[in-house]
Amino acid sequence: MKVKILQIINESPRVKRFILAPLSGEFDAFLAGQFVVLENENWEYPNKNRSYSISSVINNPRELELCVALNEKGVFTPWLFSLIVGDVLECSQPQGKFILKEDEQSLKLPHLFIATGTGIAPFLSMINEVLKKSQNKVYLVYGNRFEQDILYKTYFEMLSVENEKFNFLPILSREYKPNIAEGYVHASYKIILESIEDARIYVCGWKEMCADTRNELKAMGFNRRQYFFEQYD
Ligand SMILES: Cc1cc2nc3c(=O)[nH]c(=O)nc-3n(C[C@H](O)[C@H](O)[C@H](O)COP(=O)(O)OP(=O)(O)OC[C@H]3O[C@@H](n4cnc5c(N)ncnc54)[C@H](O)[C@@H]3O)c2cc1C
């Protein structure tokens, strides 16, 4: 379907939030965690499509938000970042299987979300859903290099104040800031999981972080019924 760019928000030096609206018709309702596929119909490269997780918190059939990092060495994101409000592009309906397990047993358990960078995108809606449906604790372990890279920081800080079940744990690998943990995500989620027998664990981001996290979780004795991955390449 054809969509128009309604708004562009500079979320960090390398990340923009794109608010898209259908030119006609509506977006199908998305399941928390799903993505859409954008297309550049007019260029000469063989692969004209890229997938982007939906970063909207809730369903709105007239609007959908994406949160995209510029990859200077890539081809699609430099084009996307050159677009302006009012431009039109091709966008699929929501799709994808990286969604919450909502069976009775899963909703009783603590939930742990692990992300780096734009891997946070699907977790906005997933965390909103799970906080509504589960009585147990919800942890978000979110790694970035610098404080300015932490996407949706104010939103998650407010959510942790408003909802006592929600624990927001940002981590910085290249900068020291008071009250923010230093290092990589692994040390932080290991501390949480050491005190928990069973959990539902969702991991999203680039290949290397996903691969390392999978190995760590396996080594801790967790299995594929307990953890779920969305890898960005
Ligand atoms: C399910 C899913 C959800 C995703 N969600 C998001 C999201 O929410 N936000 C987000 O930012 N990303 C997301 N991604 C990643 C996104 O789809 C793109 O891969 C990303 O935006 C990079 O696109 P690009 O065209 O700029 O880079 P690409 O052109 O795909 O390039 C990727 C890399 O390939 C190499 N390369 C490309 N072209 C050349 C060339 N001509 N010569 C040599 N090397 C080259 C470069 O090293 C480059 O760094 C998601 C991916 C998936 C699969």
The ligand as an SDF file (V2000), in Angstrom:
LIG
                    3D

 53 58  0  0  0  0  0  0  0  0999 V2000
   12.4450   -8.2730   10.9540 C   0  0  0  0  0  0  0  0  0  0  0  0
   13.3990   -7.1000   10.8530 C   0  0  0  0  0  0  0  0  0  0  0  0
   13.0920   -5.9280   11.5220 C   0  0  0  0  0  0  0  0  0  0  0  0
   13.9640   -4.8350   11.4540 C   0  0  0  0  0  0  0  0  0  0  0  0
   13.6480   -3.7100   12.1380 N   0  0  0  0  0  0  0  0  0  0  0  0
   14.4860   -2.6490   12.0970 C   0  0  0  0  0  0  0  0  0  0  0  0
   14.1710   -1.4690   12.8490 C   0  0  0  0  0  0  0  0  0  0  0  0
   13.1430   -1.3760   13.5400 O   0  0  0  0  0  0  0  0  0  0  0  0
   15.0490   -0.4260   12.7650 N   0  0  0  0  0  0  0  0  0  0  0  0
   16.2030   -0.4940   12.0110 C   0  0  0  0  0  0  0  0  0  0  0  0
   16.9470    0.5030   11.9790 O   0  0  0  0  0  0  0  0  0  0  0  0
   16.5160   -1.6220   11.3190 N   0  0  0  0  0  0  0  0  0  0  0  0
   15.6820   -2.6790   11.3310 C   0  0  0  0  0  0  0  0  0  0  0  0
   15.9830   -3.8060   10.6000 N   0  0  0  0  0  0  0  0  0  0  0  0
   17.1560   -3.7750    9.7030 C   0  0  0  0  0  0  0  0  0  0  0  0
   16.7580   -3.1790    8.3340 C   0  0  0  0  0  0  0  0  0  0  0  0
   15.8860   -4.0630    7.6570 O   0  0  0  0  0  0  0  0  0  0  0  0
   17.9590   -2.9050    7.3980 C   0  0  0  0  0  0  0  0  0  0  0  0
   18.7330   -4.0690    7.3250 O   0  0  0  0  0  0  0  0  0  0  0  0
   18.8190   -1.7640    7.8870 C   0  0  0  0  0  0  0  0  0  0  0  0
   18.0210   -0.5710    7.9590 O   0  0  0  0  0  0  0  0  0  0  0  0
   20.0180   -1.5050    6.9780 C   0  0  0  0  0  0  0  0  0  0  0  0
   19.5410   -1.1440    5.6850 O   0  0  0  0  0  0  0  0  0  0  0  0
   20.4630   -0.4140    4.6090 P   0  0  0  0  0  0  0  0  0  0  0  0
   19.8080   -0.5400    3.3070 O   0  0  0  0  0  0  0  0  0  0  0  0
   20.7880    0.9620    5.0190 O   0  0  0  0  0  0  0  0  0  0  0  0
   21.7250   -1.2730    4.6320 O   0  0  0  0  0  0  0  0  0  0  0  0
   22.0520   -2.3810    3.4980 P   0  0  0  0  0  0  0  0  0  0  0  0
   22.1350   -1.7700    2.1530 O   0  0  0  0  0  0  0  0  0  0  0  0
   21.1340   -3.5230    3.6740 O   0  0  0  0  0  0  0  0  0  0  0  0
   23.5090   -2.7180    3.9310 O   0  0  0  0  0  0  0  0  0  0  0  0
   23.8130   -3.4880    5.0750 C   0  0  0  0  0  0  0  0  0  0  0  0
   25.3220   -3.6860    5.0650 C   0  0  0  0  0  0  0  0  0  0  0  0
   25.6610   -4.3470    3.8380 O   0  0  0  0  0  0  0  0  0  0  0  0
   26.8290   -3.8180    3.2870 C   0  0  0  0  0  0  0  0  0  0  0  0
   26.6060   -3.2590    1.9140 N   0  0  0  0  0  0  0  0  0  0  0  0
   25.4610   -2.7890    1.3980 C   0  0  0  0  0  0  0  0  0  0  0  0
   25.6010   -2.3950    0.1290 N   0  0  0  0  0  0  0  0  0  0  0  0
   26.8730   -2.6340   -0.1860 C   0  0  0  0  0  0  0  0  0  0  0  0
   27.6470   -2.4570   -1.3500 C   0  0  0  0  0  0  0  0  0  0  0  0
   27.1240   -1.9600   -2.4650 N   0  0  0  0  0  0  0  0  0  0  0  0
   28.9460   -2.8060   -1.3130 N   0  0  0  0  0  0  0  0  0  0  0  0
   29.4880   -3.3170   -0.1910 C   0  0  0  0  0  0  0  0  0  0  0  0
   28.8120   -3.5170    0.9480 N   0  0  0  0  0  0  0  0  0  0  0  0
   27.5320   -3.1840    0.9520 C   0  0  0  0  0  0  0  0  0  0  0  0
   27.3080   -2.7330    4.1800 C   0  0  0  0  0  0  0  0  0  0  0  0
   28.3420   -3.2490    4.9880 O   0  0  0  0  0  0  0  0  0  0  0  0
   26.1390   -2.3880    5.0430 C   0  0  0  0  0  0  0  0  0  0  0  0
   26.5530   -1.9870    6.3270 O   0  0  0  0  0  0  0  0  0  0  0  0
   15.1460   -4.9180   10.6780 C   0  0  0  0  0  0  0  0  0  0  0  0
   15.4430   -6.1150   10.0070 C   0  0  0  0  0  0  0  0  0  0  0  0
   14.5980   -7.1790   10.0920 C   0  0  0  0  0  0  0  0  0  0  0  0
   14.9480   -8.4500    9.3550 C   0  0  0  0  0  0  0  0  0  0  0  0
  1  2  1  0
  2  3  1  0
  2 52  2  0
  3  4  2  0
  4  5  1  0
  4 50  1  0
  5  6  2  0
  6  7  1  0
  6 13  1  0
  7  8  2  0
  7  9  1  0
  9 10  1  0
 10 11  2  0
 10 12  1  0
 12 13  2  0
 13 14  1  0
 14 15  1  0
 14 50  1  0
 15 16  1  0
 16 17  1  0
 16 18  1  0
 18 19  1  0
 18 20  1  0
 20 21  1  0
 20 22  1  0
 22 23  1  0
 23 24  1  0
 24 25  2  0
 24 26  1  0
 24 27  1  0
 27 28  1  0
 28 29  2  0
 28 30  1  0
 28 31  1  0
 31 32  1  0
 32 33  1  0
 33 34  1  0
 33 48  1  0
 34 35  1  0
 35 36  1  0
 35 46  1  0
 36 37  1  0
 36 45  1  0
 37 38  2  0
 38 39  1  0
 39 40  1  0
 39 45  2  0
 40 41  1  0
 40 42  2  0
 42 43  1  0
 43 44  2  0
 44 45  1  0
 46 47  1  0
 46 48  1  0
 48 49  1  0
 50 51  2  0
 51 52  1  0
 52 53  1  0
M  END
$$$$
